[in-house]
Every structure is written in C-alpha cells, then in structure tokens.
Amino acid sequence: MLTTLNTAYTDTRAGDLAWALGREPLPALATRDLELSGAQVQLRLLGASHQVLLGEDGGRCSETVACMPGSSSPLPIGVSRRLGTWEYEFAARVETLSHTSFTGRARELLALVADHPHGLAGTFPGDPYAFTALLVQRVGHQVSWRTWHAYPQERRLVATRSRVAVRAREEAAA
C-alpha cells in the first residue's frame, strides 16, 4: 500500500533518527493493521518516520524509529533484548549512494512495498523519493519487518531489520 503523507517532511537528516522500544502509540499519518497467523501487527507511518506495534499471546512490542525531540537513544547498529517470552533483535545501516543509485533503489523499494500485501509506504510532499516504507512477514514463531527511510537531499537510505521470536515455554521458564 502506497500513500502520500499530507505533512511537512520532518526528518531532515538520516542522523536525526533515533530508536526506542516500548513507547506508547504516537499519532500516525497512515496505518495498516495486519493479522499474521495469530499475531496482530500495526504498521504506522509518523510525521517523523515509523512505529510498529506487535501483539501476540497477551504480550506487546512497540518499536519506534523516528526523529524524537529530546531522545537520547540514537539509531543503534544492533540491539538484542528479551521481552518476557519474546526475543527482540534490531539492526540498522545507513547507505550513502550516488544520485543514480539512490533514485533507482528508491524506485525499487517503493514498487516492492506498494504492491506487497504486508507493506505500507508513504511519500512526503516535495520529493517523490522522500519516503518511509515498511514490510512485515511471519515465519513460524517469528515476526520480522524491514523498514527504509529515504533522504534524497543527502542521497542516504536508512534500512532497518527487526525480528521478534517467541521462545519455547520451557526455555522462558528456565
């Protein structure tokens, strides 16, 4: 699903992005609710990037990657945490591309997510390649998602990959 976000482009630089786990839902410009084999997932596009809400077996996970005023948690390269009976992993990378490479990659990503049954992408006014895109899937006991945040003025693309796995009940009790 592809949408145009009716807001000013808040994220001005890739370096402004911060990461947070466990935040309450923030005001969203677009959302997509999905049910993936018992897992409830809400993809949320914010004026300042994205939020993913995941609920399953009475638990809840909230990941936010956005420009968050006053945040002291910059975007990490990688994180691994236990959340009750869940294992959470996060990884991020920032790429600086040539103009041609950036434009081509932006087109590919927007096409991929726009037509995907578990995707949500939003473009910001003023530049067709200023966007945030999310794609989620479930395989077995794992829910994973990828996101892309595009900064055409810098020719930078921030890609994240997250995974939440439900640990076996015996392992969780140990």
Backbone as JSON Lines, residues from 0, in Angstrom:
{"i":0,"aa":"M","n":[0.85,-1.17,0.0],"ca":[0.0,0.0,0.0],"c":[0.9,1.24,0.0]}
{"i":1,"aa":"L","n":[0.64,2.13,-0.92],"ca":[1.41,3.37,-1.04],"c":[0.47,4.55,-0.82]}
{"i":2,"aa":"T","n":[0.91,5.49,-0.02],"ca":[0.11,6.68,0.27],"c":[1.0,7.91,0.25]}
{"i":3,"aa":"T","n":[0.38,9.05,-0.01],"ca":[1.09,10.33,0.1],"c":[0.74,10.9,1.46]}
{"i":4,"aa":"L","n":[1.76,11.27,2.22],"ca":[1.56,11.8,3.56],"c":[1.37,13.31,3.48]}
{"i":5,"aa":"N","n":[0.29,13.78,4.03],"ca":[-0.02,15.21,3.99],"c":[0.56,15.91,5.21]}
{"i":6,"aa":"T","n":[1.85,16.12,5.15],"ca":[2.56,16.77,6.25],"c":[3.89,17.3,5.72]}
{"i":7,"aa":"A","n":[4.48,18.15,6.47],"ca":[5.83,18.62,6.12],"c":[6.82,17.48,6.35]}
{"i":8,"aa":"Y","n":[7.9,17.48,5.63],"ca":[8.94,16.47,5.76],"c":[9.74,16.76,7.03]}
{"i":9,"aa":"T","n":[9.45,16.02,8.12],"ca":[10.04,16.26,9.43],"c":[11.48,15.77,9.53]}
{"i":10,"aa":"D","n":[11.74,14.56,9.02],"ca":[13.09,14.01,9.08],"c":[13.95,14.76,8.08]}
{"i":11,"aa":"T","n":[14.87,15.54,8.55],"ca":[15.68,16.31,7.63],"c":[17.01,15.65,7.32]}
{"i":12,"aa":"R","n":[17.47,14.78,8.21],"ca":[18.75,14.1,8.01],"c":[18.66,12.68,8.56]}
{"i":13,"aa":"A","n":[19.38,11.79,7.91],"ca":[19.41,10.41,8.4],"c":[19.93,10.36,9.84]}
{"i":14,"aa":"G","n":[20.87,11.24,10.17],"ca":[21.45,11.27,11.51],"c":[20.49,11.72,12.6]}
{"i":15,"aa":"D","n":[19.31,12.24,12.23],"ca":[18.32,12.68,13.21],"c":[17.48,11.52,13.75]}
{"i":16,"aa":"L","n":[17.54,10.36,13.1],"ca":[16.72,9.24,13.53],"c":[17.21,8.68,14.87]}
{"i":17,"aa":"A","n":[16.25,8.31,15.7],"ca":[16.52,7.68,16.98],"c":[15.67,6.41,17.07]}
{"i":18,"aa":"W","n":[16.06,5.52,17.95],"ca":[15.37,4.25,18.14],"c":[14.83,4.19,19.56]}
{"i":19,"aa":"A","n":[13.64,3.61,19.7],"ca":[13.07,3.4,21.03],"c":[12.23,2.13,21.02]}
{"i":20,"aa":"L","n":[12.26,1.43,22.13],"ca":[11.47,0.22,22.31],"c":[10.5,0.48,23.46]}
{"i":21,"aa":"G","n":[9.23,0.1,23.28],"ca":[8.26,0.2,24.36],"c":[7.49,1.5,24.45]}
{"i":22,"aa":"R","n":[7.61,2.39,23.47],"ca":[6.84,3.64,23.5],"c":[5.37,3.38,23.25]}
{"i":23,"aa":"E","n":[4.55,4.23,23.83],"ca":[3.12,4.17,23.54],"c":[2.9,4.61,22.1]}
{"i":24,"aa":"P","n":[1.76,4.23,21.51],"ca":[1.48,4.64,20.13],"c":[1.51,6.16,19.98]}
{"i":25,"aa":"L","n":[2.22,6.61,18.95],"ca":[2.31,8.03,18.63],"c":[1.3,8.37,17.55]}
{"i":26,"aa":"P","n":[0.94,9.63,17.41],"ca":[0.0,10.0,16.34],"c":[0.54,9.56,14.98]}
{"i":27,"aa":"A","n":[-0.3,8.89,14.2],"ca":[0.12,8.34,12.91],"c":[-0.59,9.06,11.77]}
{"i":28,"aa":"L","n":[0.14,9.19,10.66],"ca":[-0.43,9.77,9.43],"c":[-1.07,8.69,8.57]}
{"i":29,"aa":"A","n":[-0.6,7.46,8.71],"ca":[-1.17,6.32,7.99],"c":[-0.88,5.07,8.8]}
{"i":30,"aa":"T","n":[-1.8,4.12,8.77],"ca":[-1.62,2.86,9.48],"c":[-2.07,1.71,8.6]}
{"i":31,"aa":"R","n":[-1.57,0.55,8.92],"ca":[-2.04,-0.67,8.27],"c":[-2.08,-1.76,9.32]}
{"i":32,"aa":"D","n":[-3.29,-2.3,9.56],"ca":[-3.48,-3.36,10.53],"c":[-3.45,-4.7,9.81]}
{"i":33,"aa":"L","n":[-2.64,-5.63,10.34],"ca":[-2.5,-6.95,9.73],"c":[-2.61,-8.03,10.8]}
{"i":34,"aa":"E","n":[-3.11,-9.18,10.4],"ca":[-3.15,-10.35,11.25],"c":[-2.32,-11.4,10.54]}
{"i":35,"aa":"L","n":[-1.23,-11.83,11.17],"ca":[-0.32,-12.8,10.57],"c":[-0.26,-14.05,11.44]}
{"i":36,"aa":"S","n":[-1.1,-15.03,11.13],"ca":[-1.13,-16.31,11.87],"c":[-1.22,-16.1,13.37]}
{"i":37,"aa":"G","n":[-2.15,-15.27,13.8],"ca":[-2.38,-15.03,15.22],"c":[-1.66,-13.83,15.79]}
{"i":38,"aa":"A","n":[-0.73,-13.27,15.08],"ca":[-0.02,-12.07,15.55],"c":[-0.72,-10.84,14.97]}
{"i":39,"aa":"Q","n":[-1.04,-9.89,15.84],"ca":[-1.63,-8.63,15.4],"c":[-0.51,-7.62,15.22]}
{"i":40,"aa":"V","n":[-0.39,-7.07,14.01],"ca":[0.67,-6.13,13.7],"c":[0.03,-4.85,13.16]}
{"i":41,"aa":"Q","n":[0.49,-3.73,13.69],"ca":[0.08,-2.44,13.13],"c":[1.32,-1.7,12.67]}
{"i":42,"aa":"L","n":[1.36,-1.43,11.37],"ca":[2.42,-0.61,10.78],"c":[1.94,0.82,10.83]}
{"i":43,"aa":"R","n":[2.8,1.74,11.3],"ca":[2.39,3.13,11.48],"c":[3.43,4.06,10.86]}
{"i":44,"aa":"L","n":[2.97,4.94,9.98],"ca":[3.82,5.99,9.43],"c":[3.58,7.25,10.23]}
{"i":45,"aa":"L","n":[4.65,7.79,10.75],"ca":[4.58,9.0,11.57],"c":[5.08,10.18,10.75]}
{"i":46,"aa":"G","n":[4.81,11.37,11.18],"ca":[5.37,12.54,10.52],"c":[6.88,12.54,10.64]}
{"i":47,"aa":"A","n":[7.39,11.75,11.56],"ca":[8.83,11.69,11.8],"c":[9.37,10.27,11.63]}
{"i":48,"aa":"S","n":[8.75,9.43,10.84],"ca":[9.2,8.12,10.4],"c":[8.25,6.98,10.73]}
{"i":49,"aa":"H","n":[8.63,5.96,11.55],"ca":[7.74,4.8,11.7],"c":[7.63,4.29,13.13]}
{"i":50,"aa":"Q","n":[6.56,3.49,13.3],"ca":[6.34,2.76,14.54],"c":[5.67,1.44,14.15]}
{"i":51,"aa":"V","n":[6.1,0.35,14.79],"ca":[5.49,-0.96,14.59],"c":[5.0,-1.43,15.95]}
{"i":52,"aa":"L","n":[3.72,-1.84,15.97],"ca":[3.12,-2.39,17.19],"c":[2.8,-3.85,16.91]}
{"i":53,"aa":"L","n":[3.25,-4.73,17.79],"ca":[3.03,-6.16,17.63],"c":[2.41,-6.69,18.9]}
{"i":54,"aa":"G","n":[1.35,-7.47,18.77],"ca":[0.71,-8.1,19.91],"c":[0.46,-9.56,19.64]}
{"i":55,"aa":"E","n":[0.8,-10.42,20.63],"ca":[0.57,-11.85,20.49],"c":[0.67,-12.48,21.87]}
{"i":56,"aa":"D","n":[-0.17,-13.49,22.12],"ca":[-0.14,-14.23,23.39],"c":[-0.16,-13.31,24.61]}
{"i":57,"aa":"G","n":[-0.92,-12.23,24.55],"ca":[-1.05,-11.33,25.68],"c":[0.1,-10.36,25.85]}
{"i":58,"aa":"G","n":[1.13,-10.47,25.03],"ca":[2.27,-9.56,25.11],"c":[2.19,-8.48,24.05]}
{"i":59,"aa":"R","n":[3.04,-7.48,24.19],"ca":[3.04,-6.39,23.23],"c":[4.46,-5.87,23.05]}
{"i":60,"aa":"C","n":[4.79,-5.56,21.8],"ca":[6.09,-4.97,21.49],"c":[5.81,-3.71,20.67]}
{"i":61,"aa":"S","n":[6.53,-2.66,20.98],"ca":[6.41,-1.4,20.25],"c":[7.8,-0.92,19.89]}
{"i":62,"aa":"E","n":[8.06,-0.78,18.58],"ca":[9.33,-0.26,18.1],"c":[9.08,1.07,17.4]}
{"i":63,"aa":"T","n":[9.88,2.07,17.74],"ca":[9.78,3.38,17.1],"c":[11.15,3.78,16.58]}
{"i":64,"aa":"V","n":[11.19,4.14,15.31],"ca":[12.38,4.72,14.69],"c":[11.92,6.02,14.08]}
{"i":65,"aa":"A","n":[12.36,7.12,14.67],"ca":[11.85,8.43,14.25],"c":[12.72,9.54,14.8]}
{"i":66,"aa":"C","n":[12.47,10.74,14.32],"ca":[13.06,11.93,14.93],"c":[12.24,12.2,16.18]}
{"i":67,"aa":"M","n":[12.84,12.06,17.34],"ca":[12.12,12.23,18.6],"c":[12.81,13.31,19.41]}
{"i":68,"aa":"P","n":[12.22,14.49,19.46],"ca":[12.85,15.58,20.22],"c":[13.16,15.14,21.64]}
{"i":69,"aa":"G","n":[14.36,15.46,22.09],"ca":[14.77,15.12,23.44],"c":[15.21,13.69,23.63]}
{"i":70,"aa":"S","n":[15.19,12.89,22.57],"ca":[15.6,11.5,22.69],"c":[17.1,11.4,22.87]}
{"i":71,"aa":"S","n":[17.51,10.52,23.78],"ca":[18.94,10.31,23.99],"c":[19.37,8.95,23.45]}
{"i":72,"aa":"S","n":[18.5,8.3,22.65],"ca":[18.8,6.99,22.1],"c":[18.99,7.1,20.59]}
{"i":73,"aa":"P","n":[20.21,7.33,20.13],"ca":[20.42,7.41,18.69],"c":[20.17,6.05,18.04]}
{"i":74,"aa":"L","n":[20.1,6.05,16.73],"ca":[19.87,4.82,16.0],"c":[21.06,3.87,16.18]}
{"i":75,"aa":"P","n":[20.86,2.72,16.84],"ca":[21.97,1.8,17.07],"c":[22.23,0.93,15.83]}
{"i":76,"aa":"I","n":[23.42,0.38,15.75],"ca":[23.74,-0.57,14.68],"c":[23.01,-1.88,14.94]}
{"i":77,"aa":"G","n":[22.92,-2.28,16.21],"ca":[22.24,-3.52,16.55],"c":[21.82,-3.56,18.0]}
{"i":78,"aa":"V","n":[20.72,-4.27,18.27],"ca":[20.18,-4.42,19.62],"c":[19.6,-5.82,19.73]}
{"i":79,"aa":"S","n":[19.74,-6.44,20.89],"ca":[19.11,-7.72,21.18],"c":[18.57,-7.64,22.6]}
{"i":80,"aa":"R","n":[17.28,-7.92,22.77],"ca":[16.64,-7.82,24.09],"c":[15.65,-8.96,24.3]}
{"i":81,"aa":"R","n":[15.46,-9.3,25.56],"ca":[14.38,-10.21,25.94],"c":[13.2,-9.37,26.38]}
{"i":82,"aa":"L","n":[12.03,-9.73,25.89],"ca":[10.78,-9.05,26.27],"c":[9.82,-10.13,26.75]}
{"i":83,"aa":"G","n":[9.91,-10.49,28.02],"ca":[9.08,-11.58,28.54],"c":[9.45,-12.88,27.85]}
{"i":84,"aa":"T","n":[8.49,-13.48,27.13],"ca":[8.76,-14.74,26.41],"c":[9.23,-14.48,24.98]}
{"i":85,"aa":"W","n":[9.53,-13.26,24.64],"ca":[9.97,-12.91,23.29],"c":[11.44,-12.53,23.26]}
{"i":86,"aa":"E","n":[12.05,-12.8,22.14],"ca":[13.41,-12.33,21.85],"c":[13.27,-11.28,20.75]}
{"i":87,"aa":"Y","n":[13.82,-10.1,20.97],"ca":[13.74,-9.0,20.02],"c":[15.14,-8.68,19.5]}
{"i":88,"aa":"E","n":[15.26,-8.53,18.19],"ca":[16.52,-8.13,17.57],"c":[16.27,-6.99,16.6]}
{"i":89,"aa":"F","n":[17.2,-6.05,16.56],"ca":[17.11,-4.88,15.69],"c":[18.48,-4.61,15.09]}
{"i":90,"aa":"A","n":[18.5,-4.26,13.82],"ca":[19.75,-3.87,13.16],"c":[19.45,-2.73,12.2]}
{"i":91,"aa":"A","n":[20.41,-1.82,12.06],"ca":[20.24,-0.68,11.15],"c":[21.53,-0.42,10.41]}
{"i":92,"aa":"R","n":[21.38,0.1,9.2],"ca":[22.54,0.54,8.43],"c":[22.15,1.77,7.63]}
{"i":93,"aa":"V","n":[23.13,2.62,7.41],"ca":[22.92,3.85,6.64],"c":[23.81,3.76,5.41]}
{"i":94,"aa":"E","n":[23.21,3.95,4.24],"ca":[23.95,3.92,2.99],"c":[23.93,5.31,2.36]}
{"i":95,"aa":"T","n":[25.07,5.75,1.85],"ca":[25.14,6.97,1.06],"c":[25.39,6.53,-0.37]}
{"i":96,"aa":"L","n":[24.51,6.93,-1.28],"ca":[24.53,6.45,-2.65],"c":[24.75,7.58,-3.65]}
{"i":97,"aa":"S","n":[25.15,7.22,-4.85],"ca":[25.22,8.21,-5.92],"c":[23.79,8.61,-6.28]}
{"i":98,"aa":"H","n":[23.62,9.7,-6.99],"ca":[22.28,10.16,-7.37],"c":[21.54,9.07,-8.15]}
{"i":99,"aa":"T","n":[22.2,8.48,-9.13],"ca":[21.56,7.45,-9.95],"c":[21.21,6.22,-9.12]}
{"i":100,"aa":"S","n":[22.13,5.77,-8.28],"ca":[21.87,4.6,-7.44],"c":[20.74,4.87,-6.45]}
{"i":101,"aa":"F","n":[20.73,6.06,-5.85],"ca":[19.68,6.41,-4.89],"c":[18.31,6.38,-5.58]}
{"i":102,"aa":"T","n":[18.21,7.03,-6.74],"ca":[16.93,7.09,-7.45],"c":[16.45,5.69,-7.85]}
{"i":103,"aa":"G","n":[17.35,4.87,-8.38],"ca":[16.99,3.51,-8.76],"c":[16.55,2.67,-7.57]}
{"i":104,"aa":"R","n":[17.28,2.75,-6.48],"ca":[16.93,1.98,-5.27],"c":[15.6,2.45,-4.69]}
{"i":105,"aa":"A","n":[15.39,3.77,-4.68],"ca":[14.12,4.31,-4.17],"c":[12.94,3.79,-5.0]}
{"i":106,"aa":"R","n":[13.07,3.79,-6.3],"ca":[12.0,3.27,-7.17],"c":[11.72,1.8,-6.89]}
{"i":107,"aa":"E","n":[12.79,1.0,-6.76],"ca":[12.64,-0.43,-6.48],"c":[11.9,-0.67,-5.17]}
{"i":108,"aa":"L","n":[12.31,0.04,-4.13],"ca":[11.71,-0.16,-2.81],"c":[10.25,0.26,-2.8]}
{"i":109,"aa":"L","n":[9.95,1.41,-3.39],"ca":[8.55,1.87,-3.43],"c":[7.68,0.89,-4.2]}
{"i":110,"aa":"A","n":[8.17,0.35,-5.31],"ca":[7.41,-0.63,-6.09],"c":[7.19,-1.91,-5.29]}
{"i":111,"aa":"L","n":[8.24,-2.37,-4.61],"ca":[8.14,-3.59,-3.81],"c":[7.08,-3.45,-2.72]}
{"i":112,"aa":"V","n":[7.15,-2.38,-1.95],"ca":[6.26,-2.22,-0.8],"c":[4.85,-1.85,-1.23]}
{"i":113,"aa":"A","n":[4.7,-1.02,-2.26],"ca":[3.38,-0.57,-2.7],"c":[2.48,-1.74,-3.08]}
{"i":114,"aa":"D","n":[3.03,-2.76,-3.7],"ca":[2.23,-3.89,-4.17],"c":[2.24,-5.1,-3.24]}
{"i":115,"aa":"H","n":[2.93,-5.0,-2.12],"ca":[3.05,-6.14,-1.21],"c":[1.83,-6.19,-0.27]}
{"i":116,"aa":"P","n":[1.26,-7.38,-0.04],"ca":[0.08,-7.47,0.85],"c":[0.37,-7.14,2.31]}
{"i":117,"aa":"H","n":[1.65,-7.11,2.7],"ca":[2.0,-6.77,4.08],"c":[2.92,-5.56,4.14]}
{"i":118,"aa":"G","n":[2.73,-4.62,3.22],"ca":[3.59,-3.45,3.17],"c":[2.82,-2.15,3.32]}
{"i":119,"aa":"L","n":[3.54,-1.12,3.73],"ca":[3.0,0.23,3.84],"c":[4.13,1.2,3.54]}
{"i":120,"aa":"A","n":[3.88,2.11,2.6],"ca":[4.88,3.13,2.27],"c":[4.18,4.47,2.15]}
{"i":121,"aa":"G","n":[4.87,5.51,2.57],"ca":[4.33,6.86,2.45],"c":[5.4,7.78,1.9]}
{"i":122,"aa":"T","n":[5.01,8.58,0.91],"ca":[5.92,9.57,0.36],"c":[5.56,10.93,0.94]}
{"i":123,"aa":"F","n":[6.58,11.75,1.12],"ca":[6.39,13.08,1.68],"c":[6.3,14.09,0.54]}
{"i":124,"aa":"P","n":[5.51,15.15,0.72],"ca":[5.37,16.15,-0.33],"c":[6.72,16.8,-0.68]}
{"i":125,"aa":"G","n":[6.87,17.15,-1.94],"ca":[8.05,17.89,-2.36],"c":[9.09,17.07,-3.07]}
{"i":126,"aa":"D","n":[9.15,15.74,-2.79],"ca":[10.12,14.9,-3.47],"c":[9.57,13.48,-3.49]}
{"i":127,"aa":"P","n":[9.4,12.89,-4.67],"ca":[8.82,11.54,-4.74],"c":[9.69,10.47,-4.1]}
{"i":128,"aa":"Y","n":[10.96,10.8,-3.82],"ca":[11.86,9.82,-3.22],"c":[12.15,10.12,-1.75]}
{"i":129,"aa":"A","n":[11.38,11.0,-1.15],"ca":[11.4,11.21,0.3],"c":[10.29,10.31,0.85]}
{"i":130,"aa":"F","n":[10.66,9.2,1.46],"ca":[9.64,8.24,1.88],"c":[10.08,7.44,3.09]}
{"i":131,"aa":"T","n":[9.08,6.81,3.7],"ca":[9.28,5.78,4.71],"c":[8.48,4.57,4.25]}
{"i":132,"aa":"A","n":[9.07,3.39,4.31],"ca":[8.41,2.17,3.87],"c":[8.63,1.05,4.87]}
{"i":133,"aa":"L","n":[7.62,0.21,5.06],"ca":[7.67,-0.91,6.0],"c":[7.12,-2.15,5.33]}
{"i":134,"aa":"L","n":[7.72,-3.29,5.66],"ca":[7.29,-4.57,5.12],"c":[7.42,-5.6,6.23]}
{"i":135,"aa":"V","n":[6.34,-6.36,6.52],"ca":[6.34,-7.31,7.62],"c":[6.01,-8.7,7.11]}
{"i":136,"aa":"Q","n":[6.55,-9.72,7.81],"ca":[6.22,-11.11,7.48],"c":[6.27,-11.96,8.74]}
{"i":137,"aa":"R","n":[5.64,-13.12,8.65],"ca":[5.7,-14.08,9.75],"c":[6.14,-15.42,9.18]}
{"i":138,"aa":"V","n":[7.12,-16.02,9.85],"ca":[7.58,-17.36,9.5],"c":[7.69,-18.13,10.81]}
{"i":139,"aa":"G","n":[6.86,-19.15,10.97],"ca":[6.87,-19.95,12.2],"c":[6.56,-19.1,13.41]}
{"i":140,"aa":"H","n":[7.45,-19.13,14.4],"ca":[7.27,-18.38,15.64],"c":[7.93,-17.01,15.6]}
{"i":141,"aa":"Q","n":[8.25,-16.54,14.41],"ca":[8.93,-15.25,14.28],"c":[8.12,-14.27,13.43]}
{"i":142,"aa":"V","n":[8.09,-13.03,13.88],"ca":[7.55,-11.93,13.08],"c":[8.74,-11.01,12.82]}
{"i":143,"aa":"S","n":[8.93,-10.67,11.57],"ca":[10.05,-9.78,11.24],"c":[9.56,-8.68,10.31]}
{"i":144,"aa":"W","n":[10.26,-7.57,10.37],"ca":[9.93,-6.47,9.49],"c":[11.18,-5.74,9.07]}
{"i":145,"aa":"R","n":[11.07,-5.12,7.91],"ca":[12.14,-4.29,7.38],"c":[11.56,-2.91,7.13]}
{"i":146,"aa":"T","n":[12.39,-1.9,7.29],"ca":[11.95,-0.54,7.0],"c":[13.04,0.19,6.23]}
{"i":147,"aa":"W","n":[12.6,1.2,5.5],"ca":[13.52,2.04,4.74],"c":[13.08,3.49,4.91]}
{"i":148,"aa":"H","n":[14.04,4.34,5.2],"ca":[13.81,5.77,5.36],"c":[14.73,6.46,4.35]}
{"i":149,"aa":"A","n":[14.14,7.2,3.42],"ca":[14.92,7.79,2.33],"c":[15.09,9.29,2.52]}
{"i":150,"aa":"Y","n":[16.31,9.74,2.31],"ca":[16.69,11.15,2.45],"c":[17.32,11.61,1.14]}
{"i":151,"aa":"P","n":[16.49,12.03,0.17],"ca":[17.03,12.37,-1.15],"c":[18.01,13.55,-1.13]}
{"i":152,"aa":"Q","n":[17.82,14.49,-0.22],"ca":[18.73,15.64,-0.17],"c":[20.15,15.24,0.22]}
{"i":153,"aa":"E","n":[20.29,14.11,0.91],"ca":[21.61,13.58,1.3],"c":[22.0,12.37,0.45]}
{"i":154,"aa":"R","n":[21.04,11.85,-0.33],"ca":[21.2,10.59,-1.05],"c":[21.53,9.46,-0.07]}
{"i":155,"aa":"R","n":[20.87,9.49,1.07],"ca":[21.09,8.47,2.1],"c":[19.83,7.64,2.27]}
{"i":156,"aa":"L","n":[20.05,6.37,2.51],"ca":[18.97,5.43,2.75],"c":[19.27,4.72,4.06]}
{"i":157,"aa":"V","n":[18.34,4.79,5.0],"ca":[18.47,4.1,6.28],"c":[17.6,2.85,6.2]}
{"i":158,"aa":"A","n":[18.21,1.69,6.36],"ca":[17.49,0.42,6.32],"c":[17.56,-0.22,7.7]}
{"i":159,"aa":"T","n":[16.41,-0.7,8.17],"ca":[16.38,-1.41,9.45],"c":[15.78,-2.79,9.24]}
{"i":160,"aa":"R","n":[16.16,-3.69,10.13],"ca":[15.62,-5.05,10.12],"c":[15.35,-5.43,11.57]}
{"i":161,"aa":"S","n":[14.12,-5.89,11.84],"ca":[13.74,-6.27,13.2],"c":[13.13,-7.67,13.18]}
{"i":162,"aa":"R","n":[13.27,-8.36,14.32],"ca":[12.73,-9.7,14.44],"c":[12.28,-9.92,15.87]}
{"i":163,"aa":"V","n":[11.1,-10.48,16.03],"ca":[10.6,-10.88,17.34],"c":[10.28,-12.36,17.25]}
{"i":164,"aa":"A","n":[10.88,-13.14,18.14],"ca":[10.67,-14.58,18.17],"c":[10.11,-14.97,19.53]}
{"i":165,"aa":"V","n":[9.11,-15.85,19.52],"ca":[8.56,-16.36,20.77],"c":[9.42,-17.53,21.2]}
{"i":166,"aa":"R","n":[10.0,-17.44,22.41],"ca":[10.82,-18.53,22.93],"c":[9.92,-19.68,23.38]}
{"i":167,"aa":"A","n":[10.44,-20.88,23.36],"ca":[9.7,-22.03,23.86],"c":[9.37,-21.8,25.32]}
{"i":168,"aa":"R","n":[8.2,-22.24,25.75],"ca":[7.75,-22.0,27.12],"c":[8.73,-22.6,28.15]}
{"i":169,"aa":"E","n":[9.32,-23.77,27.85],"ca":[10.28,-24.37,28.78],"c":[11.5,-23.47,28.93]}
{"i":170,"aa":"E","n":[11.98,-22.93,27.81],"ca":[13.15,-22.05,27.84],"c":[12.82,-20.77,28.6]}
{"i":171,"aa":"A","n":[11.62,-20.22,28.4],"ca":[11.22,-18.98,29.06],"c":[11.11,-19.17,30.57]}
{"i":172,"aa":"A","n":[10.71,-20.37,31.01],"ca":[10.53,-20.63,32.43],"c":[11.87,-20.86,33.14]}
{"i":173,"aa":"A","n":[12.9,-21.23,32.39],"ca":[14.21,-21.53,32.99],"c":[14.9,-20.3,33.53]}
